[in-house]
Amino acid sequence: WFYQCHCRMNGHNSNHNAKILSVGRSFRLLVICHSQNYKKIVILRFILQQRYSNRMIQTERQLRLQKIREQMQKNQVDACIISTPVNTYYLHQSIFQGYTYIPLEGEIQCFVRRPSDLDFKTLELSESQCRFIRKPEQIIETLQERGLPIPENLWLEGEEMPQSQWARFEKMFAQSHLKNASHALRQARSVKTDFELDQIRRSAKMHEAVYSKIPSIYRPNMSE
């Protein structure tokens, strides 16, 4: 794909000598070619980086959802509702105030309270999977409206959820057996993906670069 685009942009035939040397974990692209038009190569490089980045983020979301569902299956849970920032960001790589309903099988459902102008495209979900709500009771109303089954065993973030809210969900899902998901969700997050490991390495290099500058800041007789 890159080879064909490069040749089209520069007016060369299919014999034009262009080679992709490496596409690393950081999705950098290094190109060697005989073209004089460097700006076009830079633009193409940026487009490729964005495309690789978008695909990577989508794949990462799928991997994280799969890890949560593996924990659900292991613990014989039919559905899970997450709402804390750490788990919301872990799954969506975006923050919003609301709830994400994760069935063991089928599409996840997002119930957003704030921001009221959230663009659902940032969550990589269809509009049928998202809904703005005023109160959590609308979660079960939506499930019933859409003909989705009420879970027999339901996970909630018990360690982070106030008792009053737990009681509220207990009343809402009166037919369900509520279980604490906090420990299992931490276990799912603890096993890092290749993308997460790469981000940790990049962060460590940035920290190393910053801390290496600190000694040069100090000077004789400076105050605290």
N, C-alpha and C positions, 0 to 999 in steps of 0.2 A: 504493500500500500504506500509506504513512504517513497519507495523507489519510483513508482509511477507518478505520484504527485510532484516529486522533485523534478522529474523530467518534463512534465507538463508546464510547470511554473517557469522553467528556464529554456523551454523550446528545444530540448534535446530529444534524440531518438532513444530507443530502448537500450542502445549500447553505451549510453553515457555511464561513465565510471563513478558510481556513488556507493559508498559502503557505510553501513551502520556498524560502528566499532563496538559500542556497548550501550545497553539500556540497563542501568543499575537499579538498585532498590529505591534510590531517590528519584528515579525516572528521568534522569538527565540523558540527553541524547547528544552524541558526538558524531559529527558528520565530516567526511572528507570528500571533496568533489573538485572538479576543475572549473566551476563557475566563478565568475568575477562578481556576481551580484550577491554580496554577503547579507544584505538586508532581507532578501527573500528567504534565505536559509534561517535567519534568526526568527522571522515570523513563523515559518513552518515548524521550527523547533518549539516555539511557544505553544502553537496549536497542538502539537503532539504531546507536550508535557501536560496540557490541560486535559486532553483526551485520556491519556494514561491515568492521570490523577482522578478524573471522574469515574473511570472504570474501576480503579482501585478502591475508591470510597464505597461504591456500590457493592463490590465484592466483599469488602470489610463488613458492611452492614449485614450482608447475608450470613457471613461466618459467625458474627456475634449473635444473630437471631438463632442460628443453628445450635450454638453452644448453650443458649438459654433453654431451648427446647430439649436438648439432650438431658439437661438437669431435670426438666419437667417430667420427661419420660422415665427417668431413673427413679424419681420420687412419686410416680403415679399421680401426676397432677394434670387436670384437663385444661386449665387456663391460668394465666398470671396477669396481674395488674401492677404496673410500675408507675411511680409518680415522682420519686426523688430525683433531684438534678443529676446525681452521679450515674444512675441507671438510665435516665432519659438520654443523657449525652452519650453514654456507652452504646446505646442502641441506635440513636438517630444522628449522632454527631451534631446535635442542635439542642438548644434549651428552650423549653416552653413550660408554662404552668398548666398542668392537666394530667391526663392519665393515658397510658397505652395498654390496651387489652390484647394479650397475646394468647391465642388458642393453641393447643397442641398441634392442631392441623387447621389449615385455612389461612385467610388473610388477617393480619393484625389490624386493629382499629384504634385510631387516635381520637381522643376527646380533649379539645383545647379550651382552656378558660382564658388565658392571656399568653401572648398579646392577641388582641382581638383582630388584628390585621395580618396574622401570620400567613405567609404564603406556603401552602401545603406542598408546593413543588420542592421546597428545601428539605422536606422529609422524604422525598423520592417515593411518595405514595399518591394513589389516585384520590380524587375528591370523594369517591364512594367510601373510602377507608377513613375519612377524616370528618370531624364535626365539631363545631363550636358549641360549648355547653355553658350553663350557668351554675349547675349543681351536679354532684356525682350520681344522683338518682337517674339522671338521663342516660347513664351508661346502660343500665339494665333495660330501660325503655327502648333504647336503640337496638339492643340485641333482640328483643322481642319483636320489634317492628320489622327487622330484617330476617326474622325466622331462624336466627342462630340459636343453637342449644345453650341452655343454662348449665354451666359446669357443675359436676358433682363435687369435685375437689378444686378449690380455688386458692391460688397463692396471692398473698399480700406482703408488702414490706413491713412486717410486724415490728421489727426493732427500731425502725425510723418513724413509724406511724403513731400518732397520738391515740390513746385508748378510746377517746370519744369518736375518732374517725373509724377506728376498727369496729366499734359498736354500730356505727352508721352503716358500714358495708355489711356487717352481720345481719342487720335488719333488711337491707336491700336484697342480699342473696340468702334469703332465709332457707332455701332448699339446698344450699351448698355447704360443704364442710370447709371452713377457712383454715389455711395453714400459713405458717411463717416462712417466707421465701428468702429472707435477708442473707442467711448463711450460704444457701445454694447459689444465689446471685453473685456473692463475693467469690465463690469458687469458680464460677463461669468466667468472671473478669480476671481471675488470678493467672489463668493460663493464657499467655500472650501470643498473639498472632505474629506473623512475620512483619506486618506493617507496624504493629505496636513496638516490636523489638527495634525496628529501624528508627522509629521516632525517639525511643529511649537513647539509642546511640547518638543520634543527631543532637539531642538535648544535652547529653554528656559532653560532647565536643564544644557546644556553645558555652557551657559552664566552665569548661577547662580554659577556653579562650578568655573569658571574662576574668576568672581568678588569676590567670597569668599576668594580667595587667595591674593587679592590686599592689604588688611590691613597688611598682614605679610611682604610685601615688604618694607614698610616704616620703617625708623629707625631714632632715634634722630640725629639732626644736619645734616641730608642729604640735599644736594642741590637740586634745582629744575631740 
